[in-house]
């Protein structure tokens, strides 16, 4: 539970956060900070246009359902590179992501972004925690997200509890697309996420990957762009679990159930390799 919110008067510097991340390689504790960060952030129309192009979203006058991640990224980086945060940022693995669009995101020019971490849990391969991001506008809560992250070298006492998403509805092919070799660099330019595992084969090999892999949130964004006709524009929760990474370049196939208030989807590669599984549901 957050007890100490820090309000910033401007969006944090990403170069400063990356500099701190580059020099932090060791685990320094086993508890999460009970502080969070807040800041008013303006929506940059040019950056939004570039994001739509990279992720395949049409300009329908609404913020894409995944775009608030971009608005919150600098705050997330600042929080995850503070001295109080116990895990090194480089090497964290994004296991799952759940977003809730509470109201239609049209005409949004300025938002109040809040980020915090909580729910530290043992995992079979280390320890997990939740990175929580929320957006409010002048009318109140607008959007919220929960990203579950894994630190592989952390050790916690207790029994691991792992949730698994599973499709229960019939799926049919919706679309296929190419994930080109430079999509990691394209997405980095619009998101600010320059994690080396996404940029090139050479930089990915430094972290144990034989080739660069696509950002998980690009996979989700590209999927939701393809599912635009399936999804409500608000009062919807969209959850995914990231499975096998999408190695670059490669072709992927999106399978989904019929358009409805609830539905399931799956992103697969060659040989039915499962990259991502997810669903959409009305917000409870």
C-alpha positions as CSV (number, residue, x, y, z in Angstrom):
1,X,0.0,0.0,0.0
2,X,1.4,3.4,-1.0
3,X,1.9,5.8,1.9
4,X,4.2,8.4,0.3
5,X,3.4,10.0,-3.1
6,X,6.0,12.3,-4.7
7,X,4.6,14.8,-7.2
8,X,6.9,16.0,-9.9
9,X,6.6,19.3,-11.7
10,X,7.9,17.9,-15.0
11,X,8.3,14.6,-16.9
12,X,11.6,12.9,-15.7
13,X,14.6,12.7,-17.9
14,X,15.0,9.3,-19.7
15,X,18.8,9.7,-20.3
16,X,19.2,10.1,-16.5
17,X,17.2,6.9,-15.8
18,X,19.1,4.9,-18.4
19,X,22.4,6.1,-16.9
20,X,21.3,4.8,-13.5
21,X,20.1,1.5,-15.0
22,X,23.4,0.9,-16.8
23,X,25.4,1.1,-13.5
24,X,23.0,-1.0,-11.4
25,X,23.6,-4.7,-11.7
26,X,23.0,-6.1,-8.2
27,X,20.0,-6.9,-6.1
28,X,20.1,-4.6,-3.1
29,X,17.1,-5.8,-1.0
30,X,13.9,-7.9,-0.7
31,X,11.2,-5.3,-0.2
32,X,9.5,-2.8,-2.5
33,X,9.5,0.9,-1.9
34,X,6.2,2.3,-0.4
35,X,6.4,5.5,-2.5
36,X,5.0,6.4,-5.9
37,X,5.5,9.1,-8.5
38,X,2.9,11.4,-10.0
39,X,3.0,14.1,-12.7
40,X,0.8,16.0,-15.1
41,X,1.9,15.1,-18.7
42,X,0.8,16.6,-22.0
43,X,-0.1,14.4,-25.0
44,X,2.3,15.3,-27.9
45,X,0.3,15.0,-31.2
46,X,3.4,14.3,-33.3
47,X,4.5,11.5,-31.0
48,X,1.0,10.1,-30.9
49,X,0.9,10.1,-34.8
50,X,4.2,8.3,-34.9
51,X,3.0,5.7,-32.4
52,X,-0.2,5.0,-34.4
53,X,1.9,4.5,-37.5
54,X,4.4,2.1,-35.9
55,X,1.6,0.1,-34.1
56,X,-1.0,0.1,-36.9
57,X,-3.7,2.1,-35.2
58,X,-6.1,4.2,-37.2
59,X,-6.7,7.8,-36.2
60,X,-10.2,7.6,-34.8
61,X,-9.9,10.6,-32.5
62,X,-9.3,8.3,-29.5
63,X,-6.0,7.5,-27.7
64,X,-5.1,3.9,-28.6
65,X,-5.8,1.7,-25.6
66,X,-2.1,1.0,-25.1
67,X,-0.8,4.6,-25.6
68,X,-1.0,5.5,-21.9
69,X,2.0,3.2,-21.4
70,X,4.0,5.7,-23.4
71,X,2.8,8.6,-21.3
72,X,3.8,6.8,-18.1
73,X,7.1,5.3,-19.3
74,X,9.4,8.1,-18.1
75,X,7.8,7.9,-14.6
76,X,8.1,4.1,-14.6
77,X,11.8,4.4,-15.5
78,X,12.4,6.9,-12.7
79,X,10.7,4.7,-10.1
80,X,12.5,1.5,-11.2
81,X,15.9,3.2,-11.0
82,X,15.7,4.8,-7.6
83,X,18.0,3.7,-4.8
84,X,15.0,2.3,-2.9
85,X,14.0,-0.1,-5.7
86,X,15.8,-3.4,-4.9
87,X,16.2,-5.0,-8.4
88,X,18.4,-4.0,-11.4
89,X,16.2,-2.7,-14.3
90,X,18.2,-4.4,-17.0
91,X,17.2,-8.0,-17.1
92,X,13.6,-7.7,-15.8
93,X,11.1,-9.8,-17.8
94,X,7.6,-8.6,-18.6
95,X,5.4,-11.6,-17.9
96,X,1.9,-10.1,-18.3
97,X,0.0,-6.9,-18.8
98,X,-3.6,-5.9,-18.0
99,X,-5.1,-2.6,-18.9
100,X,-8.5,-1.2,-18.1
101,X,-10.0,1.6,-20.3
102,X,-12.6,3.1,-17.9
103,X,-14.0,5.9,-20.2
104,X,-13.6,6.8,-23.9
105,X,-10.2,8.4,-24.4
106,X,-11.2,11.1,-26.9
107,X,-10.1,14.7,-26.7
108,X,-7.4,13.9,-24.1
109,X,-4.7,16.5,-24.2
110,X,-3.3,16.4,-20.6
111,X,-3.3,13.6,-18.0
112,X,-2.3,13.0,-14.4
113,X,-0.1,9.9,-14.4
114,X,0.7,7.9,-11.3
115,X,3.1,4.9,-11.0
116,X,3.9,2.6,-8.1
117,X,5.1,-1.0,-7.4
118,X,3.5,-3.6,-5.2
119,X,2.7,-7.3,-4.7
120,X,6.2,-8.8,-4.4
121,X,5.8,-12.6,-4.7
122,X,8.0,-15.7,-5.0
123,X,8.2,-17.2,-8.5
124,X,9.7,-20.5,-9.7
125,X,12.4,-18.5,-11.6
126,X,12.9,-15.7,-9.1
127,X,10.5,-13.1,-7.8
128,X,7.7,-11.0,-9.4
129,X,6.1,-7.6,-8.7
130,X,3.4,-5.5,-10.2
131,X,4.1,-2.2,-11.8
132,X,0.9,-0.1,-11.6
133,X,0.2,2.9,-13.8
134,X,-3.0,5.0,-13.7
135,X,-4.2,8.0,-15.7
136,X,-6.7,10.6,-14.6
137,X,-8.0,13.6,-16.4
138,X,-10.0,16.6,-15.1
139,X,-13.1,14.3,-14.8
140,X,-11.3,11.5,-12.8
141,X,-10.0,8.0,-13.4
142,X,-9.5,7.3,-17.1
143,X,-7.2,4.3,-17.6
144,X,-5.2,1.9,-15.4
145,X,-2.6,-0.9,-16.0
146,X,-0.9,-3.7,-14.2
147,X,2.4,-5.1,-15.6
148,X,3.8,-8.1,-13.9
149,X,7.6,-8.2,-13.9
150,X,10.0,-11.0,-13.1
151,X,13.5,-10.6,-11.6
152,X,15.1,-13.9,-12.3
153,X,17.9,-13.8,-9.8
154,X,15.8,-12.7,-6.8
155,X,14.9,-15.3,-4.1
156,X,11.9,-15.0,-1.8
157,X,10.5,-17.5,0.8
158,X,7.1,-19.0,0.1
159,X,5.2,-21.0,-2.5
160,X,5.1,-19.6,-6.0
161,X,1.6,-18.7,-7.2
162,X,1.3,-18.4,-11.0
163,X,-1.8,-17.3,-12.9
164,X,-2.4,-18.7,-16.4
165,X,-4.6,-17.2,-19.0
166,X,-6.4,-19.8,-21.2
167,X,-8.6,-19.4,-24.2
168,X,-12.1,-20.9,-23.8
169,X,-13.8,-19.6,-27.0
170,X,-13.4,-20.7,-30.6
171,X,-10.8,-18.7,-32.5
172,X,-10.4,-17.9,-36.2
173,X,-7.6,-16.1,-38.0
174,X,-8.0,-12.4,-38.1
175,X,-4.7,-11.2,-39.6
176,X,-1.1,-12.0,-40.3
177,X,1.7,-9.5,-40.3
178,X,5.5,-9.3,-40.5
179,X,7.5,-8.2,-37.5
180,X,10.5,-6.7,-39.4
181,X,14.1,-6.8,-38.1
182,X,14.0,-3.1,-37.2
183,X,10.6,-2.9,-35.4
184,X,12.4,-2.8,-32.1
185,X,14.2,0.3,-33.1
186,X,11.0,1.8,-34.6
187,X,9.1,1.2,-31.4
188,X,11.9,2.5,-29.2
189,X,11.8,5.8,-31.0
190,X,8.1,6.3,-30.3
191,X,8.1,4.7,-26.8
192,X,11.4,5.6,-25.3
193,X,12.1,2.0,-24.5
194,X,15.6,1.3,-25.7
195,X,16.1,-2.0,-24.0
196,X,19.1,-3.6,-25.8
197,X,17.3,-7.0,-26.3
198,X,15.0,-5.3,-28.8
199,X,17.4,-3.2,-30.8
200,X,19.8,-5.5,-32.7
201,X,21.1,-9.1,-32.7
202,X,24.4,-7.9,-31.4
203,X,23.0,-6.0,-28.4
204,X,20.5,-8.8,-27.7
205,X,23.3,-11.4,-27.6
206,X,24.8,-9.5,-24.7
207,X,21.7,-10.6,-22.6
208,X,21.5,-14.2,-23.8
209,X,19.2,-13.8,-26.8
210,X,20.4,-15.2,-30.2
211,X,18.6,-12.3,-32.0
212,X,16.6,-9.2,-31.2
213,X,13.0,-9.8,-30.0
214,X,10.0,-7.6,-30.4
215,X,8.8,-5.5,-27.4
216,X,5.9,-7.3,-25.7
217,X,3.9,-4.0,-25.6
218,X,4.4,-3.6,-29.4
219,X,3.0,-7.1,-29.8
220,X,0.0,-6.1,-27.7
221,X,-0.5,-2.8,-29.4
222,X,-0.3,-4.3,-32.9
223,X,-2.8,-6.9,-31.8
224,X,-5.3,-4.4,-30.4
225,X,-4.9,-2.3,-33.6
226,X,-5.9,-5.4,-35.6
227,X,-8.8,-6.1,-33.2
228,X,-10.2,-2.5,-33.3
229,X,-13.5,-3.7,-34.7
230,X,-13.8,-6.4,-32.0
231,X,-13.2,-4.3,-28.9
232,X,-15.4,-1.8,-27.0
233,X,-13.8,1.7,-26.8
234,X,-14.3,1.9,-23.0
235,X,-15.4,-0.1,-20.0
236,X,-13.1,-2.9,-21.1
237,X,-10.3,-4.8,-19.5
238,X,-7.7,-6.3,-21.9
239,X,-5.2,-8.8,-20.4
240,X,-2.4,-10.7,-22.0
241,X,0.3,-13.1,-21.0
242,X,3.6,-13.0,-22.9
243,X,4.8,-16.5,-23.8
244,X,7.6,-17.2,-26.3
245,X,9.3,-14.0,-27.6
246,X,8.8,-12.9,-31.2
247,X,12.3,-13.2,-32.7
248,X,13.1,-10.6,-35.4
249,X,12.3,-10.8,-38.2
250,X,9.3,-13.2,-38.3
251,X,5.7,-13.6,-39.4
252,X,3.0,-13.9,-36.8
253,X,-0.7,-14.8,-36.9
254,X,-3.5,-13.3,-34.8
255,X,-6.4,-15.6,-33.9
256,X,-9.5,-14.2,-32.1
257,X,-13.1,-15.0,-31.2
258,X,-16.0,-13.1,-32.8
259,X,-16.6,-9.4,-31.9
260,X,-18.6,-9.3,-28.6
261,X,-18.5,-7.7,-25.1
262,X,-16.0,-10.5,-24.2
263,X,-13.5,-12.4,-26.2
264,X,-10.3,-14.3,-26.5
265,X,-7.2,-14.0,-28.7
266,X,-3.9,-15.6,-29.4
267,X,-0.7,-14.5,-31.3
268,X,1.3,-17.4,-32.8
269,X,4.3,-17.9,-35.0
270,X,5.7,-20.6,-37.2
271,X,4.9,-24.1,-36.1
272,X,2.0,-22.8,-33.9
273,X,4.6,-21.3,-31.5
274,X,2.5,-19.4,-28.9
275,X,3.8,-15.8,-28.4
276,X,0.9,-14.2,-26.5
277,X,-2.5,-15.2,-25.2
278,X,-5.2,-12.8,-24.0
279,X,-8.8,-11.8,-23.5
280,X,-11.0,-8.8,-23.3
281,X,-13.8,-8.5,-20.7
282,X,-16.1,-5.7,-19.4
283,X,-14.6,-3.9,-16.4
284,X,-16.0,-5.5,-13.3
